[in-house]
Amino acid sequence: MVRSVAPVLLGGTDRGPTGEHVQGRQGPGRRPGAWLRAVMALASALALLLVVAGCSGGDDGDHGDDGSPPTTAERGRRSADEGAGDRPAGEDVGDQGGIDGPYPVGLLALDLVDTSRPTRAAPGLPGGAPDRALPVDVLYPATGEAPGATTIQTPDDTAETTGGTAGDAVTPIEGAEPAPGRFPLVELAHGTDATKEDMRRLAAVLARAGYVVAVPTFPLSRAGVGEAGDYVNQPADMSFVLDQVLARGSEGATGPLSGHVDGDHVAVAGHALGAATVYGLSYNSCCLDERVDATIGISGGGLLFPGGDYEGAPATPLLVVLGARDATVPTYVGDNSFATAQPPAYYLLLEGADHTSLLDAGTDGDADLLVAAAVAFLDAQLKAAPAGLDAIGERIEAGGGGEWRSKA
């Protein structure tokens, strides 16, 4: 059942009927009523499913060995005796060796393959594949000095220099010496017709703030294929990536991640179709991964998944981020995700942002505010450091340009 949201405000702070706090400016009549949003969100989800079904050539998704829908085991979840998902114990949350950020950023490139699940045929991938290939970049806090003005590597391999904003990020250095300590793990999910490179800016600033960040490129929704209907298989891709990164981050493993990944504190974040992916991973019974401790949905909302629903979803902390000028995904989709979320949940609407500008950290003020909110949210949920999250609402109230809501 959809809960009502806060009443329309022209400014200031108020508490709506669901117990949420609202800060910043709202334009009257901007969003429909809660019941209408729910209907429209469902209609939007069904419409997308019809579109992607029409593009899939009649194939309704991956199957298990016997032709049935994939089981939890077949979704790539690895048991402990397979060496994945090891969670180093005995150290405190955010044990960062006494070194405070910002950190330089190291890069580990992985070519992962999940042999337990096939990739179905698609217009951009005739014949499909017997497995799921997942190129993954892992960005991690490294040693050395992080300069005040730094270089950000963009997806088209050009470089831009920025300084003094929340979006600053060092160019990741492959094989860099990892910073001492253990760091929470965050996995990012890209949107349709995109790749891991499109999430590079956000990944870099999170790594700079003291997180190990894994970013896969999905087999079919990626650029060059653009098969959005494969989102139903992407939560299992993310679980598989978590397995592999946690295994490489366990004590006694080889490589730069060994002993540096805090597997007891894990978050996921996604943009657009990636947001739908992480909602499935965090809240839908089809694909729940109990290792997830916090979720960020950017420019997107939940979609339907075969064999699952959102009834009885866990109260995993949620941050919803939307751009008011998003012409691709209507804001009511994210509104509904926030309205139906259990506390603690947070909502950031940026008045000047569109669908993709939120990923332009270091070059766009709205994106920098997203970065500040994301880091503050993750610090609060994964590092037990809530002060920054408390300050985000005050920043919005003082500076305008957006709206901040919270449900404690």
GIDA-V625330 format. One record per backbone hydrogen bond with DSSP energy under -1.0 kcal/mol. CO is the residue of the C=O (numbers start at 1). NH is the residue of the N-H. If there is no record, write none. Layout:
co->[CO & CO]
nh->[NH & NH]
//
This chain:
co->[14 & 16 & 20 & 21 & 22 & 23 & 27 & 33 & 34 & 35 & 36 & 37 & 38 & 39 & 40 & 41 & 42 & 43 & 44 & 45 & 46 & 47 & 48 & 49 & 50 & 51 & 56 & 64 & 68 & 73 & 79 & 79 & 80 & 92 & 94 & 95 & 96 & 104 & 105 & 106 & 107 & 108 & 110 & 112 & 114 & 119 & 122 & 125 & 125 & 129 & 132 & 134 & 135 & 136 & 137 & 138 & 139 & 140 & 141 & 148 & 150 & 152 & 154 & 158 & 160 & 162 & 165 & 173 & 173 & 177 & 183 & 184 & 185 & 186 & 187 & 189 & 194 & 195 & 196 & 197 & 199 & 200 & 201 & 202 & 203 & 204 & 205 & 207 & 208 & 212 & 213 & 214 & 215 & 220 & 221 & 222 & 222 & 226 & 227 & 228 & 229 & 230 & 231 & 233 & 234 & 235 & 236 & 237 & 238 & 239 & 240 & 241 & 242 & 243 & 243 & 244 & 245 & 249 & 250 & 255 & 257 & 260 & 261 & 262 & 265 & 266 & 267 & 268 & 269 & 270 & 271 & 272 & 273 & 274 & 275 & 276 & 277 & 278 & 279 & 280 & 281 & 284 & 289 & 294 & 295 & 296 & 297 & 298 & 305 & 309 & 310 & 314 & 317 & 318 & 319 & 320 & 321 & 322 & 323 & 330 & 331 & 332 & 333 & 334 & 335 & 336 & 344 & 345 & 346 & 347 & 348 & 349 & 350 & 350 & 353 & 356 & 357 & 359 & 360 & 360 & 364 & 365 & 366 & 367 & 368 & 369 & 370 & 371 & 372 & 373 & 374 & 375 & 376 & 377 & 378 & 379 & 379 & 386 & 387 & 391 & 392 & 393 & 394 & 395 & 396 & 401 & 402 & 403 & 404 & 405 & 406 & 407]
nh->[22 & 19 & 16 & 406 & 14 & 404 & 30 & 37 & 38 & 39 & 40 & 41 & 42 & 43 & 44 & 45 & 46 & 47 & 48 & 49 & 50 & 51 & 52 & 53 & 54 & 55 & 59 & 67 & 64 & 76 & 82 & 84 & 83 & 95 & 96 & 182 & 99 & 142 & 173 & 140 & 175 & 138 & 136 & 134 & 132 & 129 & 125 & 122 & 128 & 119 & 114 & 112 & 217 & 110 & 215 & 108 & 213 & 106 & 179 & 164 & 162 & 160 & 157 & 154 & 152 & 150 & 168 & 107 & 176 & 143 & 262 & 212 & 267 & 214 & 269 & 271 & 223 & 198 & 199 & 200 & 203 & 204 & 205 & 206 & 207 & 208 & 209 & 210 & 103 & 186 & 139 & 188 & 137 & 227 & 193 & 225 & 226 & 228 & 230 & 231 & 232 & 233 & 234 & 237 & 238 & 239 & 240 & 241 & 242 & 243 & 244 & 245 & 246 & 85 & 247 & 248 & 249 & 261 & 253 & 258 & 260 & 183 & 263 & 265 & 185 & 293 & 187 & 296 & 189 & 298 & 274 & 276 & 277 & 278 & 279 & 280 & 281 & 282 & 283 & 284 & 289 & 287 & 292 & 268 & 319 & 270 & 321 & 272 & 308 & 285 & 313 & 316 & 295 & 346 & 297 & 348 & 299 & 350 & 326 & 333 & 335 & 336 & 337 & 338 & 339 & 340 & 318 & 407 & 320 & 405 & 322 & 403 & 324 & 353 & 325 & 359 & 360 & 361 & 363 & 364 & 368 & 369 & 370 & 371 & 372 & 373 & 374 & 375 & 376 & 377 & 378 & 379 & 380 & 381 & 382 & 383 & 385 & 390 & 391 & 395 & 396 & 397 & 398 & 399 & 400 & 351 & 25 & 349 & 23 & 347 & 21 & 345]
//
